[in-house]
């Protein structure tokens, strides 16, 4: 009886230790992915200010859809063309309050931005709240959807 109890306790202890290590490894992987996606977001903001389309072409999925704060939508080609043509010009953009939620091969990144720039000559400077949806396809994380909301001035 004592022997059975000792074996049961040891089995539970070993199983708990193994599960704890698996959870710890999963937590490290999730934190690493969160950092990676936050770095991608920063790379895209930096490229936006420079007018560099290369990172945008790399990280936007072919099926990408952008819903702008004014409710208009653009696909990947239309968004890239605005950047290439200079119709969208950002003097500065600063991200804050970034959060990443990972759901398997999908991740949702939310953040605020303070922007100064123009779109087709119209001032779009202000404060915004953004949601980017990433999907992992063929081993690469790509943005499939972006939605922006203007934060009203108090």
N, CA, C and O of each residue as an XYZ file, in Angstrom:
616
protein
N       0.816     -1.186      0.000
C       0.000      0.000      0.000
C       0.864      1.257      0.000
O       0.634      2.185     -0.775
N       1.884      1.270      0.901
C       2.779      2.424      0.950
C       3.507      2.577     -0.377
O       3.689      3.690     -0.870
N       3.917      1.464     -0.944
C       4.651      1.484     -2.208
C       3.767      2.071     -3.316
O       4.245      2.879     -4.113
N       2.513      1.688     -3.380
C       1.578      2.202     -4.374
C       1.386      3.694     -4.193
O       1.341      4.439     -5.172
N       1.274      4.135     -2.957
C       1.102      5.562     -2.654
C       2.342      6.348     -3.087
O       2.214      7.431     -3.658
N       3.531      5.820     -2.824
C       4.775      6.494     -3.213
C       4.865      6.588     -4.729
O       5.235      7.635     -5.260
N       4.529      5.504     -5.439
C       4.560      5.502     -6.899
C       3.564      6.535     -7.436
O       3.879      7.264     -8.377
N       2.391      6.602     -6.859
C       1.364      7.561     -7.299
C       1.838      8.996     -7.080
O       1.668      9.843     -7.957
N       2.424      9.271     -5.931
C       2.919     10.617     -5.630
C       4.053     10.989     -6.579
O       4.089     12.111     -7.085
N       4.976     10.066     -6.828
C       6.079     10.328     -7.754
C       5.559     10.562     -9.169
O       6.049     11.450     -9.867
N       4.578      9.780     -9.596
C       3.995      9.947    -10.933
C       3.368     11.327    -11.068
O       3.560     12.004    -12.078
N       2.626     11.741    -10.063
C       1.991     13.064    -10.084
C       3.059     14.156    -10.096
O       2.938     15.134    -10.833
N       4.093     13.996     -9.292
C       5.155     15.008     -9.226
C       5.874     15.144    -10.566
O       6.111     16.260    -11.029
N       6.221     14.021    -11.192
C       6.927     14.049    -12.472
C       6.041     14.656    -13.557
O       6.506     15.465    -14.359
N       4.769     14.267    -13.584
C       3.828     14.810    -14.567
C       3.667     16.311    -14.386
O       3.667     17.053    -15.368
N       3.532     16.765    -13.159
C       3.383     18.197    -12.880
C       4.623     18.965    -13.321
O       4.515     20.049    -13.894
N       5.790     18.408    -13.055
C       7.035     19.047    -13.463
C       7.108     19.154    -14.981
O       7.468     20.204    -15.514
N       6.768     18.075    -15.677
C       6.812     18.076    -17.144
C       5.819     19.091    -17.715
O       6.161     19.836    -18.633
N       4.609     19.129    -17.190
C       3.611     20.087    -17.672
C       4.045     21.520    -17.389
O       3.815     22.416    -18.201
N       4.664     21.731    -16.252
C       5.162     23.068    -15.915
C       6.226     23.532    -16.889
O       6.253     24.701    -17.274
N       7.112     22.612    -17.294
C       8.144     22.961    -18.258
C       7.533     23.243    -19.621
O       7.966     24.163    -20.315
N       6.524     22.457    -20.015
C       5.857     22.691    -21.296
C       5.181     24.056    -21.286
O       5.269     24.796    -22.265
N       4.515     24.392    -20.201
C       3.827     25.670    -20.097
C       4.833     26.806    -20.123
O       4.593     27.835    -20.755
N       5.953     26.632    -19.445
C       6.999     27.648    -19.427
C       7.568     27.870    -20.820
O       7.777     29.010    -21.234
N       7.821     26.778    -21.548
C       8.350     26.886    -22.908
C       7.338     27.582    -23.806
O       7.700     28.443    -24.608
N       6.068     27.209    -23.671
C       5.011     27.833    -24.459
C       4.925     29.324    -24.141
O       4.736     30.140    -25.043
N       5.060     29.678    -22.887
C       5.028     31.081    -22.480
C       6.189     31.869    -23.071
O       6.013     33.014    -23.486
N       7.373     31.267    -23.115
C       8.540     31.926    -23.711
C       8.330     32.117    -25.207
O       8.659     33.169    -25.756
N       7.777     31.090    -25.871
C       7.524     31.193    -27.311
C       6.509     32.292    -27.590
O       6.665     33.058    -28.540
N       5.470     32.370    -26.766
C       4.442     33.389    -26.948
C       5.033     34.783    -26.734
O       4.745     35.701    -27.501
N       5.850     34.946    -25.706
C       6.486     36.238    -25.446
C       7.417     36.616    -26.594
O       7.481     37.782    -26.982
N       8.133     35.646    -27.133
C       9.030     35.897    -28.259
C       8.238     36.327    -29.491
O       8.638     37.256    -30.193
N       7.119     35.657    -29.758
C       6.275     36.020    -30.891
C       5.691     37.415    -30.697
O       5.629     38.204    -31.640
N       5.271     37.711    -29.493
C       4.738     39.048    -29.212
C       5.789     40.110    -29.514
O       5.489     41.124    -30.143
N       7.013     39.880    -29.068
C       8.107     40.821    -29.346
C       8.351     40.948    -30.844
O       8.546     42.051    -31.354
N       8.339     39.822    -31.546
C       8.564     39.827    -32.994
C       7.505     40.668    -33.698
O       7.840     41.494    -34.547
N       6.241     40.471    -33.361
C       5.172     41.219    -34.023
C       5.217     42.702    -33.656
O       4.885     43.552    -34.482
N       5.617     43.014    -32.447
C       5.779     44.424    -32.061
C       6.907     45.066    -32.870
O       6.815     46.231    -33.256
N       7.965     44.306    -33.122
C       9.072     44.808    -33.943
C       8.628     45.007    -35.393
O       9.033     45.974    -36.039
N       7.803     44.104    -35.900
C       7.268     44.260    -37.257
C       6.455     45.552    -37.334
O       6.598     46.322    -38.284
N       5.614     45.786    -36.347
C       4.804     47.013    -36.328
C       5.706     48.250    -36.337
O       5.430     49.211    -37.055
N       6.771     48.233    -35.550
C       7.685     49.383    -35.516
C       8.404     49.546    -36.850
O       8.587     50.665    -37.328
N       8.813     48.428    -37.450
C       9.470     48.473    -38.758
C       8.537     49.115    -39.797
O       8.977     49.908    -40.629
N       7.261     48.767    -39.738
C       6.297     49.326    -40.690
C       6.082     50.819    -40.469
O       5.970     51.574    -41.435
N       6.022     51.250    -39.226
C       5.867     52.684    -38.927
C       7.089     53.454    -39.418
O       6.956     54.507    -40.042
N       8.263     52.934    -39.139
C       9.489     53.595    -39.599
C       9.508     53.696    -41.124
O       9.891     54.728    -41.676
N       9.092     52.618    -41.806
C       9.055     52.617    -43.270
C       8.019     53.607    -43.789
O       8.236     54.251    -44.816
N       6.907     53.730    -43.094
C       5.860     54.677    -43.486
C       6.387     56.102    -43.482
O       6.135     56.863    -44.416
N       7.111     56.464    -42.446
C       7.677     57.809    -42.336
C       8.739     58.038    -43.412
O       8.850     59.144    -43.941
N       9.520     57.005    -43.740
C      10.547     57.119    -44.788
C       9.960     57.052    -46.201
O      10.626     57.421    -47.167
N       8.725     56.586    -46.321
C       8.137     56.382    -47.643
C       8.657     55.127    -48.312
O       8.654     55.030    -49.540
N       9.105     54.162    -47.518
C       9.687     52.911    -48.015
C       8.601     51.841    -48.108
O       8.021     51.454    -47.092
N       8.324     51.365    -49.315
C       7.248     50.386    -49.499
C       7.687     48.940    -49.286
O       6.838     48.070    -49.090
N       8.988     48.660    -49.318
C       9.477     47.275    -49.264
C       8.944     46.488    -48.053
O       8.444     45.378    -48.234
N       9.035     47.023    -46.835
C       8.489     46.242    -45.709
C       6.974     46.011    -45.824
O       6.470     44.959    -45.433
N       6.269     46.990    -46.355
C       4.826     46.849    -46.535
C       4.516     45.754    -47.538
O       3.601     44.960    -47.319
N       5.255     45.695    -48.628
C       5.051     44.638    -49.620
C       5.329     43.260    -49.019
O       4.671     42.281    -49.369
N       6.297     43.192    -48.123
C       6.691     41.925    -47.502
C       5.671     41.452    -46.451
O       5.351     40.264    -46.395
N       5.170     42.360    -45.635
C       4.326     41.959    -44.510
C       2.822     41.967    -44.789
O       2.061     41.380    -44.021
N       2.380     42.607    -45.852
C       0.951     42.594    -46.158
C       0.622     41.368    -47.008
O       1.281     41.104    -48.014
N      -0.394     40.629    -46.599
C      -0.849     39.468    -47.375
C      -1.470     39.950    -48.679
O      -1.966     41.074    -48.758
N      -1.444     39.112    -49.684
C      -2.069     39.462    -50.964
C      -3.557     39.744    -50.804
O      -4.141     40.481    -51.598
N      -4.170     39.158    -49.780
C      -5.602     39.340    -49.518
C      -5.879     40.485    -48.541
O      -7.006     40.643    -48.071
N      -4.862     41.275    -48.241
C      -4.955     42.366    -47.256
C      -6.100     43.330    -47.564
O      -6.362     43.670    -48.718
N      -6.774     43.760    -46.491
C      -7.792     44.796    -46.603
C      -7.557     45.824    -45.489
O      -7.398     45.476    -44.319
N      -7.542     47.092    -45.888
C      -7.342     48.205    -44.953
C      -8.650     48.976    -44.844
O      -9.204     49.420    -45.849
N      -9.135     49.131    -43.626
C     -10.295     49.973    -43.367
C      -9.786     51.214    -42.651
O      -9.379     51.158    -41.490
N      -9.815     52.332    -43.361
C      -9.278     53.596    -42.852
C     -10.220     54.207    -41.809
O     -11.390     53.834    -41.731
N      -9.709     55.139    -41.018
C     -10.549     55.792    -40.015
C     -11.792     56.478    -40.591
O     -12.780     56.661    -39.879
N     -11.751     56.861    -41.881
C     -12.932     57.497    -42.481
C     -13.905     56.477    -43.067
O     -14.917     56.856    -43.657
N     -13.604     55.182    -42.909
C     -14.502     54.125    -43.373
C     -14.216     53.608    -44.768
O     -14.809     52.613    -45.185
N     -13.321     54.258    -45.504
C     -12.976     53.762    -46.831
C     -12.099     52.527    -46.709
O     -11.460     52.303    -45.681
N     -12.077     51.726    -47.770
C     -11.252     50.517    -47.754
C     -10.298     50.523    -48.939
O     -10.554     51.138    -49.974
N      -9.196     49.823    -48.751
C      -8.195     49.630    -49.801
C      -7.675     48.216    -49.718
O      -7.614     47.625    -48.640
N      -7.296     47.669    -50.878
C      -6.613     46.384    -50.873
C      -5.109     46.648    -50.832
O      -4.680     47.801    -50.777
N      -4.321     45.596    -50.858
C      -2.867     45.729    -50.764
C      -2.314     46.602    -51.888
O      -1.531     47.517    -51.633
N      -2.715     46.328    -53.124
C      -2.184     47.074    -54.271
C      -2.508     48.569    -54.162
O      -1.660     49.410    -54.462
N      -3.712     48.896    -53.739
C      -4.110     50.300    -53.605
C      -3.317     50.997    -52.500
O      -2.889     52.140    -52.658
N      -3.126     50.300    -51.386
C      -2.368     50.881    -50.277
C      -0.914     51.118    -50.684
O      -0.358     52.187    -50.430
N      -0.306     50.121    -51.312
C       1.087     50.239    -51.767
C       1.226     51.380    -52.768
O       2.199     52.132    -52.712
N       0.281     51.518    -53.670
C       0.320     52.576    -54.675
C       0.271     53.959    -54.027
O       0.966     54.873    -54.469
N      -0.548     54.120    -52.979
C      -0.588     55.402    -52.265
C       0.767     55.740    -51.665
O       1.198     56.893    -51.694
N       1.435     54.733    -51.123
C       2.768     54.959    -50.554
C       3.772     55.299    -51.653
O       4.535     56.257    -51.525
N       3.772     54.514    -52.733
C       4.725     54.729    -53.827
C       4.560     56.098    -54.473
O       5.543     56.772    -54.781
N       3.311     56.504    -54.675
C       3.039     57.760    -55.376
C       3.308     58.990    -54.515
O       3.434     60.100    -55.033
N       3.396     58.792    -53.208
C       3.575     59.925    -52.309
C       2.255     60.561    -51.896
O       2.248     61.579    -51.205
N       1.135     59.969    -52.315
C      -0.172     60.501    -51.913
C      -0.323     60.434    -50.390
O      -0.932     61.315    -49.784
N       0.228     59.394    -49.783
C       0.239     59.261    -48.327
C       1.639     59.625    -47.849
O       2.614     58.936    -48.147
N       1.718     60.725    -47.100
C       3.005     61.198    -46.585
C       2.900     61.376    -45.080
O       2.077     62.146    -44.584
N       3.745     60.653    -44.369
C       3.767     60.767    -42.913
C       5.055     61.463    -42.487
O       6.160     60.999    -42.772
N       4.885     62.575    -41.806
C       6.038     63.289    -41.261
C       6.536     62.602    -39.996
O       7.737     62.510    -39.745
N       5.566     62.117    -39.200
C       5.922     61.379    -37.988
C       4.762     60.478    -37.587
O       3.604     60.746    -37.910
N       5.097     59.408    -36.878
C       4.102     58.480    -36.351
C       4.727     57.782    -35.157
O       5.817     57.218    -35.255
N       4.038     57.823    -34.043
C       4.557     57.238    -32.804
C       3.517     56.282    -32.240
O       2.383     56.678    -31.970
N       3.905     55.018    -32.062
C       3.001     54.005    -31.503
C       3.139     53.932    -29.994
O       4.208     54.185    -29.439
N       2.035     53.579    -29.335
C       2.031     53.416    -27.877
C       0.964     52.395    -27.496
O       0.097     52.051    -28.299
N       1.043     51.923    -26.268
C       0.014     51.051    -25.702
C      -0.230     49.814    -26.575
O      -1.376     49.419    -26.788
N       0.852     49.205    -27.080
C       0.720     48.058    -27.975
C       0.483     46.775    -27.181
O       1.156     46.498    -26.188
N      -0.497     46.004    -27.653
C      -0.808     44.709    -27.055
C      -0.919     43.679    -28.162
O      -1.413     43.968    -29.252
N      -0.445     42.452    -27.866
C      -0.486     41.361    -28.834
C      -1.209     40.177    -28.193
O      -0.856     39.736    -27.099
N      -2.218     39.674    -28.889
C      -2.942     38.476    -28.465
C      -2.708     37.417    -29.534
O      -2.951     37.658    -30.717
N      -2.236     36.244    -29.119
C      -1.936     35.170    -30.074
C      -2.958     34.050    -29.914
O      -3.239     33.597    -28.805
N      -3.511     33.612    -31.056
C      -4.496     32.534    -31.100
C      -4.032     31.513    -32.142
O      -4.566     31.474    -33.251
N      -3.058     30.702    -31.797
C      -2.532     29.713    -32.744
C      -1.798     30.401    -33.885
O      -0.780     31.058    -33.663
N      -2.306     30.256    -35.103
C      -1.682     30.865    -36.279
C      -2.278     32.224    -36.617
O      -2.118     32.723    -37.731
N      -2.964     32.815    -35.651
C      -3.539     34.152    -35.817
C      -3.120     34.997    -34.623
O      -3.052     34.510    -33.494
N      -2.843     36.266    -34.887
C      -2.497     37.191    -33.807
C      -3.191     38.527    -34.081
O      -3.324     38.953    -35.228
N      -3.623     39.169    -33.011
C      -4.260     40.473    -33.100
C      -3.394     41.472    -32.338
O      -3.098     41.290    -31.157
N      -2.996     42.529    -33.039
C      -2.164     43.568    -32.430
C      -2.995     44.844    -32.376
O      -3.538     45.288    -33.387
N      -3.087     45.425    -31.186
C      -3.788     46.699    -31.018
C      -2.819     47.719    -30.458
O      -1.923     47.379    -29.686
N      -3.002     48.983    -30.852
C      -2.133     50.046    -30.365
C      -2.744     51.407    -30.682
O      -3.691     51.517    -31.460
N      -2.183     52.430    -30.064
C      -2.530     53.816    -30.352
C      -1.407     54.423    -31.165
O      -0.262     53.979    -31.078
N      -1.729     55.442    -31.958
C      -0.671     56.177    -32.646
C      -0.968     57.666    -32.582
O      -2.119     58.097    -32.518
N       0.101     58.427    -32.602
C       0.028     59.876    -32.742
C       0.739     60.176    -34.050
O       1.939     59.939    -34.192
N      -0.030     60.708    -35.014
C       0.470     60.850    -36.376
C       0.435     62.296    -36.847
O      -0.416     63.087    -36.441
N       1.389     62.616    -37.717
C       1.403     63.895    -38.399
C       1.681     63.598    -39.863
O       2.743     63.082    -40.211
N       0.703     63.931    -40.730
C       0.892     63.645    -42.141
C      -0.293     64.079    -42.971
O      -1.244     64.686    -42.480
N      -0.203     63.745    -44.266
C      -1.270     64.081    -45.201
C      -1.590     62.865    -46.071
O      -0.742     62.006    -46.313
N      -2.834     62.821    -46.529
C      -3.271     61.809    -47.484
C      -3.962     62.546    -48.625
O      -5.026     63.140    -48.450
N      -3.336     62.496    -49.791
C      -3.823     63.221    -50.978
C      -4.018     64.709    -50.669
O      -4.983     65.328    -51.116
N      -3.086     65.264    -49.902
C      -3.107     66.681    -49.585
C      -3.958     67.063    -48.386
O      -3.917     68.213    -47.950
N      -4.726     66.128    -47.843
C      -5.584     66.404    -46.680
C      -4.840     66.049    -45.404
O      -4.264     64.968    -45.289
N      -4.857     66.965    -44.450
C      -4.199     66.730    -43.168
C      -4.884     65.579    -42.434
O      -6.090     65.623    -42.192
N      -4.129     64.570    -42.088
C      -4.663     63.432    -41.332
C      -3.989     63.323    -39.964
O      -4.043     62.272    -39.324
N      -3.365     64.393    -39.525
C      -2.689     64.391    -38.228
C      -3.707     64.153    -37.120
O      -4.835     64.641    -37.178
N      -3.292     63.400    -36.118
C      -4.185     63.148    -34.987
C      -3.782     61.918    -34.214
O      -2.683     61.383    -34.359
N      -4.721     61.490    -33.383
C      -4.530     60.313    -32.542
C      -5.480     59.220    -33.029
O      -6.651     59.476    -33.310
N      -4.949     57.987    -33.126
C      -5.719     56.879    -33.678
C      -5.562     55.639    -32.823
O      -4.592     55.495    -32.078
N      -6.524     54.755    -32.942
C      -6.462     53.421    -32.352
C      -6.492     52.451    -33.530
O      -7.323     52.588    -34.428
N      -5.572     51.453    -33.527
C      -5.415     50.537    -34.650
C      -5.564     49.088    -34.208
O      -5.238     48.733    -33.075
N      -6.058     48.265    -35.112
C      -6.103     46.814    -34.924
C      -5.550     46.167    -36.189
O      -6.070     46.385    -37.283
N      -4.503     45.378    -36.036
C      -3.919     44.607    -37.137
C      -4.120     43.131    -36.844
O      -3.861     42.672    -35.731
N      -4.582     42.389    -37.842
C      -4.748     40.946    -37.713
C      -3.664     40.269    -38.550
O      -3.585     40.461    -39.763
N      -2.831     39.474    -37.879
C      -1.762     38.717    -38.524
C      -2.197     37.254    -38.648
O      -2.870     36.723    -37.764
N      -1.812     36.617    -39.739
C      -2.024     35.186    -39.921
C      -0.698     34.575    -40.373
O       0.000     35.130    -41.221
N      -0.370     33.432    -39.796
C       0.856     32.732    -40.185
C       0.533     31.818    -41.353
O      -0.263     30.887    -41.228
N       1.168     32.096    -42.505
C       0.974     31.310    -43.715
C       2.345     30.915    -44.260
O       3.233     31.755    -44.406
N       2.502     29.639    -44.554
C       3.777     29.149    -45.092
C       4.964     29.591    -44.243
O       6.020     29.946    -44.765
N       4.772     29.563    -42.919
C       5.850     29.899    -42.001
C       6.112     31.387    -41.826
O       7.047     31.759    -41.116
N       5.312     32.255    -42.455
C       5.511     33.714    -42.376
C       4.278     34.384    -41.777
O       3.144     34.018    -42.088
N       4.515     35.362    -40.921
C       3.426     36.153    -40.358
C       3.146     37.321    -41.296
O       4.047     38.085    -41.642
N       1.884     37.447    -41.703
C       1.480     38.535    -42.580
C       0.206     39.189    -42.056
O      -0.623     38.545    -41.413
N       0.069     40.478    -42.344
C      -1.128     41.206    -41.937
C      -2.199     40.972    -43.003
O      -1.964     41.187    -44.192
N      -3.374     40.529    -42.560
C      -4.485     40.315    -43.483
C      -5.517     41.427    -43.381
O      -6.314     41.627    -44.298
N      -5.503     42.151    -42.265
C      -6.492     43.212    -42.084
C      -5.975     44.271    -41.115
O      -5.333     43.967    -40.110
N      -6.276     45.524    -41.452
C      -5.972     46.656    -40.564
C      -7.229     47.498    -40.480
O      -7.900     47.736    -41.485
N      -7.542     47.947    -39.276
C      -8.670     48.856    -39.096
C      -8.220     49.969    -38.168
O      -7.631     49.719    -37.116
N      -8.504     51.202    -38.569
C      -8.127     52.360    -37.778
C      -9.336     53.163    -37.354
O     -10.318     53.267    -38.089
N      -9.257     53.731    -36.158
C     -10.319     54.579    -35.630
C      -9.702     55.858    -35.104
O      -8.739     55.819    -34.339
N     -10.243     56.971    -35.502
C      -9.779     58.254    -35.002
C     -10.226     58.416    -33.556
O     -11.378     58.138    -33.223
N      -9.318     58.865    -32.702
C      -9.660     59.117    -31.308
C     -10.116     60.578    -31.230
O      -9.349     61.491    -31.536
N     -11.351     60.787    -30.823
C     -11.925     62.134    -30.771
C     -11.183     63.001    -29.767
O     -10.745     62.535    -28.715
N     -11.054     64.266    -30.117
C     -10.426     65.210    -29.198
C     -11.389     65.502    -28.066
O     -12.587     65.667    -28.300
N     -10.878     65.570    -26.822
C     -11.772     65.818    -25.668
C     -12.377     67.214    -25.719
O     -13.146     67.586    -24.833
